[in-house]
Amino acid sequence: LAAKRRELASRYQLAFRLTGIATGSHGHAINPAGIDPKRALRRIESGKSIARLHVGDPVLDTLDFIRRRPAQILFEITPLDPIKGQPALDHIRTALEHKIHVITANKGPPALAYRELRELARKQQCHFRFEGTVMDGAPVFNLVEKTLPASRVLGFYGILNATSNFVLTEMEKGRSFRRALKRAQAMGIAEADPSYDIDGWDAAAKTAVLANVLLGVQIRPSRVDRKGIGAVAAEDLEKASRKGRVLRLIARVSRRGGRTVARVAPELIRQDHPLAQVRGTSSALVLETDTMKELIVTEMEGTVEQTAYALLSDVLTVAQSLS
Ligand SMILES: NC(=O)c1ccc[n+]([C@@H]2O[C@H](COP(=O)([O-])OP(=O)(O)OC[C@H]3O[C@@H](n4cnc5c(N)ncnc54)[C@H](OP(=O)(O)O)[C@@H]3O)[C@@H](O)[C@H]2O)c1
């Protein structure tokens, strides 16, 4: 938002004010006149609470924060919980019940309760948007919603977890599993609990979101047949290479005889397949459609900046519908 402030004003006549920040362990702050994000960041980075920036009665907890907010939009970006979706699920329900638009990059809620949240948002005449849940700001949901009219998505497969892909491609260069994972954590791309990346949970949650939204089915992350990269050894990658293949963590959903089959597992990919070129923190999704056959969306070397762009692109969708 800060980087695009001028462009938002000149191209979209849009101004914004940050009126509240909730954290897990650094307090809460509400100020209808606006909070300076740099000041808040400085306090958090030096381990201090942001409660000093708060104006009014003390905030009890994040749900109290959401109920009392003077804002039109809530950004829900708490850590992923692929089993229960909490606390994000309660945050989003509370916001929608109070007629606040919700934009999230957290896969848990749309993976576990997409239909419920979509219906609640519709009833409350609010937006529930989640472009950042899969491949950061690369258009996936927006691509299908806005640019593929009268098309049906029949299935998909892709490399959806940047941390696993980074670890596998670093191991191809001779780095150890542990060192590669540490680097991914230092880059800020790993989940707060990195086992969610390595054990395939993050990819399973994204698989569930894609299947629920694009195929109209109801799959929970725990129902995705899931195998992570924890057991992959350097020898497996060398063996794959000798056979003209690469090993990648692939998320895959297909329909078989009216049944939806969802799977996340390391797969051998031919070296001349586009997915074999997806290295490091890059990710790619192949959409199988009834109109365009296979369409590939690739995000090259994603960072947290691209996740921020996902939230921004959703803001514009919300703002344009309000004007
Ligand atoms: N990082 C990425 O590249 C990326 C990409 C796409 C999607 N996502 C998704 O975005 C979300 C956030 O990721 P992240 O990497 O930014 O995680 P993170 O660095 O762990 O940050 C999580 C934030 O949530 C706050 N929080 C925790 N519990 C809270 C609560 N009950 N109420 C209010 N705030 C609470 C934490 O505050 P404290 O620090 O004070 O505890 C922290 O500020 C995750 O769901 C992730 O899957 C991340």
The ligand as a Gaussian input file, in Angstrom:
#p B3LYP/6-31G(d) Opt

LIG

0 1
 N        5.176000     -15.313000       3.880000
 C        4.730000     -15.649000       2.668000
 O        5.478000     -15.652000       1.695000
 C        3.269000     -16.025000       2.455000
 C        2.804000     -16.225000       1.155000
 C        1.438000     -16.519000       0.929000
 C        0.607000     -16.669000       2.022000
 N        1.091000     -16.511000       3.295000
 C        0.171000     -16.687000       4.426000
 O        0.070000     -15.448000       5.131000
 C       -0.113000     -15.710000       6.521000
 C        0.950000     -14.964000       7.306000
 O        2.229000     -15.419000       6.928000
 P        3.544000     -14.741000       7.501000
 O        4.689000     -15.377000       6.821000
 O        3.401000     -13.250000       7.473000
 O        3.436000     -15.245000       9.012000
 P        4.185000     -14.684000      10.318000
 O        5.437000     -13.974000       9.929000
 O        4.226000     -15.825000      11.278000
 O        3.177000     -13.550000      10.868000
 C        1.957000     -13.895000      11.459000
 C        1.389000     -12.672000      12.145000
 O        0.140000     -13.014000      12.746000
 C        0.126000     -12.448000      14.071000
 N       -0.815000     -13.211000      14.882000
 C       -0.694000     -14.469000      15.363000
 N       -1.785000     -14.805000      16.083000
 C       -2.597000     -13.726000      16.078000
 C       -3.862000     -13.428000      16.666000
 N       -4.520000     -14.326000      17.403000
 N       -4.420000     -12.215000      16.449000
 C       -3.767000     -11.287000      15.704000
 N       -2.569000     -11.505000      15.118000
 C       -1.996000     -12.705000      15.312000
 C        1.561000     -12.517000      14.532000
 O        1.794000     -11.623000      15.607000
 P        3.009000     -11.898000      16.652000
 O        4.277000     -11.871000      15.839000
 O        2.930000     -10.762000      17.616000
 O        2.751000     -13.224000      17.261000
 C        2.275000     -12.095000      13.242000
 O        2.271000     -10.702000      13.113000
 C       -0.060000     -17.233000       6.705000
 O       -1.378000     -17.729000       6.772000
 C        0.641000     -17.716000       5.454000
 O        0.227000     -19.016000       5.068000
 C        2.401000     -16.167000       3.539000

